[in-house]
Protein backbone atom coordinates (compact mmCIF):
# COMPACT_ATOMS: atom_id res chain seq x y z
CA UNK A 1 0.00 0.00 0.00
CA UNK A 2 1.45 3.34 -1.03
CA UNK A 3 1.14 6.79 0.41
CA UNK A 4 -1.70 9.18 -0.09
CA UNK A 5 -1.04 12.89 -0.30
CA UNK A 6 -2.60 13.36 3.15
CA UNK A 7 0.13 11.11 4.65
CA UNK A 8 2.78 13.44 3.24
CA UNK A 9 1.44 16.77 4.47
CA UNK A 10 3.12 18.15 7.57
CA UNK A 11 2.80 21.72 8.82
CA UNK A 12 6.51 21.73 9.72
CA UNK A 13 7.26 21.13 6.02
CA UNK A 14 5.32 24.18 4.79
CA UNK A 15 6.94 27.59 4.41
CA UNK A 16 4.94 30.74 3.72
CA UNK A 17 6.40 33.92 2.16
CA UNK A 18 9.67 32.24 1.24
CA UNK A 19 12.14 34.76 -0.17
CA UNK A 20 14.45 33.52 -2.93
CA UNK A 21 16.14 34.99 -5.99
CA UNK A 22 16.09 31.84 -8.15
CA UNK A 23 14.79 28.28 -8.21
CA UNK A 24 18.03 26.82 -6.86
CA UNK A 25 17.76 29.01 -3.77
CA UNK A 26 14.12 27.94 -3.31
CA UNK A 27 15.14 24.27 -3.43
CA UNK A 28 18.09 24.79 -1.03
CA UNK A 29 15.81 26.56 1.47
CA UNK A 30 13.29 23.73 1.20
CA UNK A 31 16.09 21.26 1.92
CA UNK A 32 17.03 23.25 5.05
CA UNK A 33 13.50 22.98 6.45
CA UNK A 34 13.12 19.33 5.42
CA UNK A 35 16.52 18.46 6.90
CA UNK A 36 15.81 20.25 10.20
CA UNK A 37 12.56 18.31 10.54
CA UNK A 38 14.07 14.91 9.68
CA UNK A 39 12.56 14.37 6.22
CA UNK A 40 15.75 14.42 4.12
CA UNK A 41 19.52 14.07 4.28
CA UNK A 42 21.89 16.80 3.14
CA UNK A 43 22.36 16.38 -0.61
CA UNK A 44 18.61 16.36 -1.29
CA UNK A 45 18.70 19.87 -2.83
CA UNK A 46 21.60 18.98 -5.13
CA UNK A 47 19.76 15.86 -6.32
CA UNK A 48 16.60 17.90 -6.96
CA UNK A 49 18.45 20.71 -8.77
CA UNK A 50 20.28 18.16 -10.94
CA UNK A 51 16.97 16.57 -12.00
CA UNK A 52 15.28 19.97 -12.46
CA UNK A 53 18.01 20.95 -14.95
CA UNK A 54 17.33 17.80 -17.01
CA UNK A 55 13.56 17.56 -16.56
CA UNK A 56 11.94 20.85 -15.54
CA UNK A 57 8.79 20.63 -13.41
CA UNK A 58 7.03 24.03 -13.62
CA UNK A 59 3.40 23.97 -14.71
CA UNK A 60 1.69 27.04 -16.24
CA UNK A 61 -1.41 26.53 -14.09
CA UNK A 62 -3.98 29.25 -13.32
CA UNK A 63 -4.52 31.44 -11.35
CA UNK A 64 -0.88 30.93 -10.29
CA UNK A 65 1.95 28.72 -11.47
CA UNK A 66 3.45 25.80 -9.56
CA UNK A 67 6.52 23.58 -9.69
CA UNK A 68 6.88 20.01 -8.39
CA UNK A 69 10.63 19.46 -8.16
CA UNK A 70 11.87 16.09 -6.92
CA UNK A 71 15.09 14.05 -6.98
CA UNK A 72 15.70 11.24 -9.43
CA UNK A 73 17.03 8.96 -6.70
CA UNK A 74 15.28 8.67 -3.35
CA UNK A 75 18.48 7.95 -1.41
CA UNK A 76 18.40 11.35 0.35
CA UNK A 77 14.83 10.86 1.63
CA UNK A 78 14.51 9.71 5.26
CA UNK A 79 10.79 10.20 5.85
CA UNK A 80 8.31 10.90 3.05
CA UNK A 81 6.85 14.39 2.82
CA UNK A 82 5.77 17.06 0.39
CA UNK A 83 7.79 20.14 1.27
CA UNK A 84 5.70 23.15 0.26
CA UNK A 85 6.72 26.77 -0.23
CA UNK A 86 4.43 29.67 -0.94
CA UNK A 87 6.86 32.23 -2.37
CA UNK A 88 6.93 35.90 -1.40
CA UNK A 89 7.63 36.75 -5.06
CA UNK A 90 7.41 34.66 -8.22
CA UNK A 91 10.60 32.78 -9.08
CA UNK A 92 11.35 31.48 -12.58
CA UNK A 93 11.53 27.74 -12.98
CA UNK A 94 11.59 26.15 -16.45
CA UNK A 95 8.26 24.94 -17.81
CA UNK A 96 7.77 21.17 -17.89
CA UNK A 97 8.33 19.68 -21.34
CA UNK A 98 10.53 22.57 -22.52
CA UNK A 99 14.25 23.22 -22.30
CA UNK A 100 14.24 26.92 -21.56
CA UNK A 101 10.74 28.44 -21.34
CA UNK A 102 10.66 30.45 -18.09
CA UNK A 103 7.64 29.94 -15.87
CA UNK A 104 7.16 32.39 -12.95
CA UNK A 105 6.20 30.06 -10.09
CA UNK A 106 4.40 31.18 -6.90
CA UNK A 107 4.12 27.87 -5.10
CA UNK A 108 6.52 24.92 -4.96
CA UNK A 109 5.66 21.35 -3.97
CA UNK A 110 8.98 19.51 -3.55
CA UNK A 111 8.52 15.75 -3.28
CA UNK A 112 10.57 13.82 -0.77
CA UNK A 113 9.05 10.39 -1.26
CA UNK A 114 10.51 6.93 -0.64
CA UNK A 115 9.66 4.71 -3.59
CA UNK A 116 9.42 5.53 -7.29
CA UNK A 117 5.90 4.13 -7.71
CA UNK A 118 4.57 6.20 -4.84
CA UNK A 119 6.25 9.29 -6.29
CA UNK A 120 4.48 8.80 -9.61
CA UNK A 121 1.07 8.41 -7.94
CA UNK A 122 1.64 11.52 -5.81
CA UNK A 123 2.72 13.49 -8.90
CA UNK A 124 -0.45 12.45 -10.74
CA UNK A 125 -2.64 13.40 -7.75
CA UNK A 126 -0.96 16.80 -7.45
CA UNK A 127 -1.31 17.52 -11.17
CA UNK A 128 -5.01 16.65 -10.84
CA UNK A 129 -5.30 19.08 -7.94
CA UNK A 130 -3.55 21.83 -9.91
CA UNK A 131 -5.95 21.46 -12.83
CA UNK A 132 -8.89 22.17 -10.50
CA UNK A 133 -9.62 25.92 -10.54
CA UNK A 134 -11.50 25.86 -7.23
CA UNK A 135 -8.60 24.03 -5.56
CA UNK A 136 -6.11 26.57 -6.91
CA UNK A 137 -8.18 29.49 -5.61
CA UNK A 138 -8.32 27.88 -2.16
CA UNK A 139 -4.56 27.40 -2.17
CA UNK A 140 -4.04 30.96 -3.34
CA UNK A 141 -5.96 32.31 -0.34
CA UNK A 142 -4.32 29.97 2.21
CA UNK A 143 -1.66 31.95 4.06
CA UNK A 144 -0.51 29.76 6.94
CA UNK A 145 0.99 26.26 6.98
CA UNK A 146 -2.17 24.98 8.71
CA UNK A 147 -4.44 26.58 6.08
CA UNK A 148 -2.37 25.17 3.21
CA UNK A 149 -2.39 21.64 4.68
CA UNK A 150 -6.14 21.90 5.42
CA UNK A 151 -6.92 23.17 1.90
CA UNK A 152 -5.00 20.36 0.20
CA UNK A 153 -6.46 17.71 2.54
CA UNK A 154 -9.99 18.94 1.87
CA UNK A 155 -9.45 19.17 -1.89
CA UNK A 156 -7.81 15.76 -2.28
CA UNK A 157 -10.20 14.04 0.11
GUVO-60007 format. One record per residue: residue in three letters; x, y, z of N, C-alpha, C, O in turn. Coordinates in steps of 0.001 Angstrom, whole numbers, plus 500000, padded with zeros to 6 digits. Atoms other than C-alpha are relative to their C-alpha. Layout:
<zalos>
(Ala; (X; Y; Z); (X; Y; Z); (X; Y; Z); (X; Y; Z))
...
</zalos>
This chain:
<zalos>
(Unk; (500850; 498798; 500000); (500000; 500000; 500000); (500880; 501244; 500000); (501768; 501382; 500842))
(Unk; (499186; 498789; 500108); (501453; 503340; 498968); (499495; 501120; 500886); (498613; 500934; 501725))
(Unk; (500376; 498811; 499237); (501141; 506786; 500411); (498834; 500698; 499319); (498620; 500557; 498115))
(Unk; (500932; 499055; 500608); (498303; 509176; 499907); (500590; 501381; 500295); (501455; 501528; 501159))
(Unk; (499465; 498652; 499787); (498956; 512891; 499697); (499822; 500428; 501456); (500702; 501074; 502026))
(Unk; (500234; 499602; 498607); (497399; 513358; 503154); (501111; 499511; 500930); (501473; 500203; 501882))
(Unk; (498928; 500562; 499160); (500125; 511109; 504650); (501276; 500836; 499913); (502130; 500766; 500797))
(Unk; (498750; 499288; 500264); (502777; 513442; 503239); (499947; 501474; 500367); (500927; 502199; 500193))
(Unk; (500141; 498589; 499649); (501437; 516770; 504466); (500324; 500203; 501468); (499738; 499562; 502341))
(Unk; (499580; 499719; 498625); (503117; 518152; 507573); (500184; 501513; 500117); (500889; 502119; 499309))
(Unk; (499878; 498543; 499862); (502799; 521720; 508820); (501450; 500453; 500140); (501799; 501553; 499711))
(Unk; (498591; 499602; 499840); (506512; 521726; 509722); (500777; 499912; 498683); (501960; 500249; 498631))
(Unk; (499356; 500060; 501322); (507263; 521125; 506022); (499347; 500993; 499028); (499436; 500840; 497810))
(Unk; (500633; 498963; 500828); (505319; 524176; 504791); (500587; 501348; 500387); (500624; 501707; 501564))
(Unk; (499425; 498677; 499764); (506941; 527592; 504409); (499147; 501017; 499249); (498822; 500829; 498077))
(Unk; (500795; 498945; 500630); (504936; 530739; 503719); (500872; 501243; 499842); (501696; 501544; 500706))
(Unk; (499225; 498782; 500299); (506400; 533915; 502163); (501496; 499742; 499901); (502304; 500529; 500395))
(Unk; (498587; 500319; 500185); (509673; 532236; 501239); (500626; 500991; 499018); (500119; 501199; 497915))
(Unk; (499260; 499064; 500852); (512141; 534763; 499826); (501121; 499245; 499305); (501897; 498545; 499956))
(Unk; (498907; 500623; 500747); (514447; 533522; 497065); (500175; 500734; 498683); (499223; 501281; 498129))
(Unk; (499727; 499272; 501244); (516136; 534987; 494009); (499916; 499095; 498775); (499715; 499578; 497660))
(Unk; (500115; 500919; 501137); (516091; 531837; 491847); (499554; 498626; 500499); (499481; 498381; 501703))
(Unk; (500565; 501299; 499608); (514786; 528276; 491792); (500975; 499174; 500826); (500556; 498408; 501694))
(Unk; (499031; 500778; 499218); (518028; 526817; 493140); (499960; 500412; 501464); (500054; 499569; 502356))
(Unk; (500085; 499517; 498615); (517762; 529014; 496232); (498721; 499488; 500665); (498737; 499121; 501840))
(Unk; (501260; 500539; 499464); (514123; 527937; 496692); (500230; 498558; 500458); (499880; 498191; 501580))
(Unk; (499800; 501423; 499704); (515138; 524270; 496575); (500951; 499807; 501184); (500734; 498925; 502015))
(Unk; (499058; 500107; 498866); (518085; 524791; 498973); (499310; 500363; 501313); (499555; 499733; 502342))
(Unk; (500721; 499615; 498778); (515810; 526559; 501470); (498998; 498916; 500407); (498787; 498670; 501595))
(Unk; (500912; 501104; 499688); (513287; 523730; 501198); (500768; 498844; 500628); (500279; 498196; 501555))
(Unk; (499185; 501055; 499388); (516094; 521258; 501922); (500297; 500336; 501460); (500224; 499460; 502322))
(Unk; (499689; 499603; 498614); (517034; 523250; 505054); (498855; 499638; 500943); (499072; 499035; 501994))
(Unk; (501169; 500280; 499167); (513504; 522980; 506446); (499764; 498492; 500106); (499509; 497972; 501192))
(Unk; (500238; 501446; 500006); (513117; 519334; 505419); (501072; 499261; 500812); (500777; 498280; 501495))
(Unk; (498908; 500615; 499247); (516522; 518461; 506901); (499801; 500218; 501507); (499926; 499285; 502301))
(Unk; (500199; 499667; 498581); (515813; 520254; 510203); (498881; 499170; 500618); (498920; 498866; 501811))
(Unk; (501141; 500749; 499481); (512557; 518305; 510537); (500084; 498496; 499724); (499113; 497765; 499921))
(Unk; (499753; 501431; 500117); (514071; 514913; 509683); (499438; 499315; 498768); (499345; 498087; 498743))
(Unk; (500565; 500626; 501197); (512560; 514368; 506217); (501071; 499584; 498989); (500909; 498583; 498291))
(Unk; (498973; 500299; 501004); (515752; 514418; 504122); (501403; 500092; 500590); (501620; 500647; 501667))
(Unk; (498572; 499879; 499689); (519519; 514066; 504276); (500536; 501204; 499228); (499917; 501664; 498269))
(Unk; (499324; 498974; 500798); (521893; 516802; 503136); (500335; 499369; 498653); (500672; 498186; 498594))
(Unk; (499782; 500550; 501330); (522360; 516379; 499394); (498687; 499925; 499232); (498683; 499786; 498008))
(Unk; (501317; 500040; 500642); (518609; 516356; 498710); (499885; 501141; 498977); (499479; 500909; 497838))
(Unk; (500147; 498847; 500911); (518698; 519870; 497172); (500825; 499800; 498732); (500344; 500069; 497631))
(Unk; (499163; 500217; 501188); (521601; 518982; 494865); (499369; 498976; 499063); (499394; 499146; 497844))
(Unk; (500644; 501037; 500815); (519760; 515859; 493682); (498781; 500572; 499271); (498530; 500243; 498112))
(Unk; (501195; 499387; 500602); (516595; 517902; 493044); (500400; 500976; 498893); (499810; 500976; 497813))
(Unk; (499543; 499000; 500986); (518454; 520706; 491227); (500532; 499298; 498752); (500271; 499732; 497630))
(Unk; (499448; 500770; 501119); (520279; 518156; 489060); (498866; 499481; 499102); (498946; 499578; 497878))
(Unk; (501124; 500515; 500780); (516969; 516572; 487999); (499229; 501143; 499342); (498790; 501025; 498198))
(Unk; (500756; 498850; 500519); (515281; 519965; 487544); (500669; 500557; 498735); (499988; 501021; 497821))
(Unk; (499273; 499524; 501191); (518010; 520948; 485046); (499712; 499108; 498793); (499609; 499595; 497667))
(Unk; (500263; 500954; 501082); (517329; 517798; 482995); (498522; 499943; 499628); (498164; 499920; 498451))
(Unk; (501445; 500162; 500199); (513560; 517557; 483440); (499261; 501046; 500825); (498890; 500780; 501968))
(Unk; (500665; 498931; 499245); (511939; 520853; 484459); (498594; 499595; 500447); (497946; 498762; 499813))
(Unk; (501283; 500419; 499420); (508788; 520631; 486590); (498992; 501128; 500190); (497992; 500926; 500880))
(Unk; (500966; 498911; 499820); (507033; 524027; 486379); (498784; 499772; 499112); (498902; 499321; 497972))
(Unk; (501255; 500146; 500741); (503396; 523973; 485294); (499328; 501364; 499884); (499180; 502061; 500887))
(Unk; (500623; 498691; 500199); (501690; 527042; 483763); (498523; 499993; 500398); (497649; 500336; 499602))
(Unk; (501366; 500107; 499497); (498590; 526533; 485906); (499425; 501388; 500297); (500166; 502365; 500409))
(Unk; (500685; 498745; 499650); (496021; 529248; 486676); (499223; 499783; 501289); (498754; 498669; 501522))
(Unk; (499609; 498593; 500159); (495477; 531443; 488650); (501459; 500290; 500369); (501898; 501436; 500266))
(Unk; (498571; 499789; 499737); (499118; 530934; 489708); (500738; 498738; 499565); (500147; 497668; 499424))
(Unk; (499203; 501102; 500534); (501950; 528723; 488532); (500700; 499238; 501120); (501041; 499806; 502157))
(Unk; (499407; 500867; 498980); (503450; 525803; 490444); (501165; 499222; 499405); (501295; 499106; 498187))
(Unk; (498943; 500917; 500421); (506515; 523578; 490307); (499983; 498824; 500973); (499674; 498984; 502154))
(Unk; (499958; 501196; 499156); (506880; 520014; 491606); (501371; 499334; 499871); (501488; 498224; 499353))
(Unk; (498657; 500586; 500114); (510628; 519460; 491844); (500147; 498770; 500901); (499525; 498676; 501958))
(Unk; (499741; 501208; 499223); (511870; 516088; 493076); (501294; 499364; 499500); (501692; 499572; 498354))
(Unk; (498734; 500623; 500418); (515085; 514052; 493023); (499748; 498760; 499144); (498683; 498146; 499220))
(Unk; (500114; 501216; 500798); (515699; 511242; 490566); (500134; 498766; 500896); (499381; 497801; 500769))
(Unk; (499770; 501106; 499056); (517029; 508960; 493302); (499370; 500390; 501332); (499353; 501563; 501704))
(Unk; (500608; 499693; 498693); (515277; 508666; 496649); (500957; 499766; 501168); (500524; 499697; 502318))
(Unk; (499054; 500362; 498939); (518484; 507946; 498589); (500226; 501110; 501032); (500830; 500852; 502073))
(Unk; (499842; 498930; 499010); (518403; 511345; 500353); (498732; 500187; 500828); (498685; 501052; 501703))
(Unk; (501274; 499869; 499277); (514830; 510857; 501632); (499999; 499078; 501213); (500224; 497874; 501086))
(Unk; (500061; 500802; 498774); (514510; 509710; 505264); (498560; 499660; 500357); (498251; 498536; 500752))
(Unk; (501402; 500171; 499627); (510789; 510197; 505846); (499187; 500760; 498957); (499425; 501946; 498731))
(Unk; (500724; 499394; 501122); (508311; 510902; 503054); (499190; 501229; 500409); (498537; 501261; 501452))
(Unk; (500729; 498749; 499775); (506846; 514392; 502817); (499905; 500760; 498688); (500673; 500529; 497754))
(Unk; (500014; 499006; 501067); (505772; 517060; 500391); (500391; 501302; 500677); (499681; 501791; 501556))
(Unk; (499492; 498773; 499392); (507791; 520144; 501268); (499473; 501151; 499137); (499809; 501268; 497959))
(Unk; (500733; 498985; 500753); (505703; 523150; 500264); (500498; 501398; 500336); (500729; 501728; 501499))
(Unk; (499642; 498599; 499785); (506720; 526767; 499774); (499038; 500888; 499228); (498822; 500706; 498030))
(Unk; (500759; 498942; 500654); (504431; 529672; 499056); (500985; 501163; 499941); (501407; 501670; 500980))
(Unk; (498924; 499025; 500167); (506858; 532233; 497629); (499517; 501429; 500197); (498388; 501775; 499847))
(Unk; (500322; 498589; 499797); (506933; 535898; 498600); (499877; 500702; 498646); (499026; 501573; 498460))
(Unk; (500041; 499455; 501363); (507633; 536751; 494944); (500199; 498847; 499029); (500869; 497867; 499353))
(Unk; (499845; 501058; 501005); (507407; 534656; 491781); (501477; 499774; 499694); (502268; 500716; 499642))
(Unk; (498636; 500380; 500356); (510602; 532784; 490919); (499913; 499164; 498722); (499074; 498269; 498622))
(Unk; (500028; 500754; 501252); (511347; 531481; 487417); (500568; 498599; 500166); (501706; 498415; 500597))
(Unk; (499571; 501375; 500216); (511533; 527736; 487018); (499880; 499824; 498484); (499458; 500751; 497792))
(Unk; (500177; 500254; 501431); (511595; 526147; 483551); (498744; 499144; 499839); (498518; 498197; 500593))
(Unk; (501269; 500700; 500210); (508261; 524942; 482185); (500227; 498546; 499601); (501095; 498238; 498784))
(Unk; (499919; 501430; 500275); (507768; 521168; 482107); (499842; 499749; 498498); (498988; 500352; 497848))
(Unk; (500103; 500347; 501408); (508332; 519679; 478656); (500727; 500959; 499070); (500679; 500799; 497851))
(Unk; (499214; 499079; 500819); (510529; 522569; 477482); (501434; 499981; 500515); (501713; 499433; 501581))
(Unk; (498613; 499934; 499530); (514254; 523220; 477701); (500322; 501341; 500635); (501228; 501435; 501463))
(Unk; (499598; 498680; 499519); (514240; 526924; 478436); (498866; 501018; 500117); (499129; 502217; 500214))
(Unk; (501107; 499048; 499886); (510745; 528441; 478659); (499810; 500352; 501477); (499441; 499491; 502275))
(Unk; (500146; 499625; 498596); (510662; 530446; 481912); (498536; 499983; 500437); (497638; 500339; 499674))
(Unk; (501346; 500076; 499442); (507639; 529938; 484128); (500067; 500601; 501400); (500668; 500003; 502292))
(Unk; (499931; 499336; 498693); (507163; 532387; 487049); (499110; 499296; 501038); (497889; 499453; 501035))
(Unk; (500697; 500861; 499040); (506199; 530065; 489909); (499748; 500736; 501320); (500596; 501487; 501800))
(Unk; (500359; 499390; 498708); (504396; 531178; 493096); (499939; 498988; 501135); (500000; 499353; 502309))
(Unk; (500090; 501020; 498967); (504123; 527866; 494904); (500762; 498762; 499542); (500643; 498329; 498395))
(Unk; (499156; 501144; 500334); (506520; 524918; 495036); (499623; 498825; 500899); (499478; 498975; 502113))
(Unk; (500325; 501232; 499289); (505663; 521349; 496033); (501142; 499033; 499734); (501116; 498295; 498750))
(Unk; (498835; 500875; 500194); (508978; 519507; 496451); (499681; 498634; 500598); (499308; 498530; 501766))
(Unk; (500291; 501343; 499512); (508518; 515752; 496724); (501227; 499388; 500652); (502320; 499389; 500087))
(Unk; (498973; 500802; 499330); (510570; 513820; 499234); (499283; 498701; 500335); (498747; 498538; 501431))
(Unk; (500803; 501213; 499867); (509045; 510385; 498743); (500887; 498770; 499830); (501672; 498686; 498886))
(Unk; (499295; 501276; 500125); (510506; 506934; 499363); (499207; 499143; 499027); (498020; 498897; 499242))
(Unk; (500690; 500909; 500917); (509662; 504713; 496411); (499543; 500685; 498726); (498755; 501630; 498771))
(Unk; (500274; 499402; 501298); (509419; 505526; 492714); (498525; 499915; 499624); (497962; 500870; 499088))
(Unk; (501417; 500166; 500332); (505898; 504129; 492286); (499152; 501004; 500753); (498274; 501650; 500181))
(Unk; (500751; 499052; 499183); (504574; 506204; 495156); (500177; 501408; 499456); (499223; 502184; 499402))
(Unk; (499717; 498656; 500497); (506255; 509285; 493712); (499141; 500302; 498773); (498608; 501403; 498639))
(Unk; (500789; 499815; 501211); (504478; 508797; 490389); (498526; 500243; 500331); (497890; 501125; 499754))
(Unk; (501400; 499843; 499584); (501073; 508409; 492065); (499773; 501382; 500596); (498795; 502054; 500268))
(Unk; (500110; 498687; 499346); (501637; 511522; 494186); (500060; 501103; 498938); (499276; 502051; 498980))
(Unk; (499905; 499010; 501084); (502719; 513491; 491096); (498681; 500102; 499242); (498202; 501202; 498968))
(Unk; (501269; 500000; 500741); (499550; 512453; 489262); (498893; 500651; 500823); (498097; 501425; 500291))
(Unk; (501030; 499394; 499134); (497361; 513400; 492248); (500176; 501515; 500081); (499200; 502262; 500015))
(Unk; (499744; 498557; 499920); (499036; 516804; 492551); (499614; 500696; 498698); (498991; 501757; 498721))
(Unk; (500329; 499391; 501293); (498689; 517518; 488830); (498478; 500092; 499848); (497963; 501067; 499300))
(Unk; (501465; 499948; 500000); (494989; 516647; 489165); (499487; 501162; 500834); (498575; 501881; 500427))
(Unk; (500375; 498902; 499105); (494696; 519081; 492064); (500241; 501356; 499317); (499410; 502261; 499394))
(Unk; (499641; 498723; 500620); (496452; 521832; 490092); (499122; 500345; 498804); (499051; 501506; 498400))
(Unk; (500856; 499714; 501156); (494047; 521460; 487168); (498587; 500380; 500451); (497723; 500685; 499628))
(Unk; (501303; 499652; 499440); (491109; 522166; 489497); (500024; 501470; 500433); (500700; 501832; 501396))
(Unk; (500012; 498555; 499756); (490381; 525915; 489456); (499613; 500344; 501441); (500234; 501202; 502069))
(Unk; (500474; 499736; 498632); (488503; 525856; 492775); (501107; 499696; 501006); (501327; 500450; 501954))
(Unk; (498908; 500396; 499113); (491398; 524032; 494444); (501101; 501059; 499975); (501644; 501427; 501016))
(Unk; (498929; 499002; 500134); (493889; 526573; 493094); (499617; 501305; 500704); (500466; 501942; 501327))
(Unk; (500440; 498777; 499320); (491816; 529494; 494386); (500092; 499836; 501510); (500462; 500774; 502216))
(Unk; (499890; 500258; 498554); (491681; 527881; 497844); (501462; 500069; 500437); (501782; 500646; 501476))
(Unk; (498568; 499967; 499659); (495445; 527396; 497826); (500530; 501431; 499950); (501349; 501831; 500777))
(Unk; (499533; 498623; 500143); (495964; 530964; 496657); (499655; 500820; 501245); (500430; 501684; 501655))
(Unk; (500412; 499205; 498846); (494035; 532308; 499660); (500492; 499429; 501327); (500315; 500064; 502367))
(Unk; (499462; 500594; 498761); (495675; 529969; 502214); (501341; 500658; 500328); (502257; 500654; 499506))
(Unk; (498789; 499237; 499682); (498336; 531954; 504063); (500771; 499521; 501222); (501710; 500183; 501665))
(Unk; (499225; 500569; 498888); (499492; 529762; 506943); (500246; 498524; 499667); (499507; 497938; 498877))
(Unk; (499773; 501429; 500229); (500993; 526258; 506977); (498744; 499171; 500289); (498419; 498256; 499532))
(Unk; (501202; 500764; 499642); (497830; 524979; 508713); (498930; 500145; 498924); (498281; 499164; 498559))
(Unk; (501015; 499760; 501045); (495556; 526578; 506082); (500352; 499259; 498717); (499475; 498702; 498057))
(Unk; (499566; 500664; 501230); (497627; 525167; 503214); (499776; 498490; 500117); (499246; 497863; 499201))
(Unk; (500200; 501443; 499774); (497608; 521642; 504684); (498506; 499676; 499993); (498090; 498695; 499377))
(Unk; (501448; 500232; 499937); (493860; 521901; 505418); (499371; 500102; 498615); (498517; 499289; 498263))
(Unk; (500565; 499815; 501349); (493077; 523175; 501898); (500306; 498782; 499132); (499417; 498261; 498458))
(Unk; (499632; 501145; 500840); (494998; 520360; 500203); (499269; 498740; 500466); (498764; 497972; 499648))
(Unk; (500676; 501180; 499447); (493538; 517713; 502538); (498540; 499976; 499578); (498023; 498942; 499155))
(Unk; (501409; 499892; 500361); (490006; 518944; 501873); (499807; 499748; 498497); (498864; 499070; 498088))
(Unk; (500167; 500074; 501450); (490546; 519170; 498114); (500330; 498621; 499447); (499730; 498195; 498460))
(Unk; (499623; 501333; 500461); (492189; 515757; 497715); (498970; 498984; 500473); (498585; 498065; 499750))
(Unk; (500914; 500912; 499356); (489801; 514037; 500112); (498878; 499574; 499108); (498019; 498796; 499523))
</zalos>
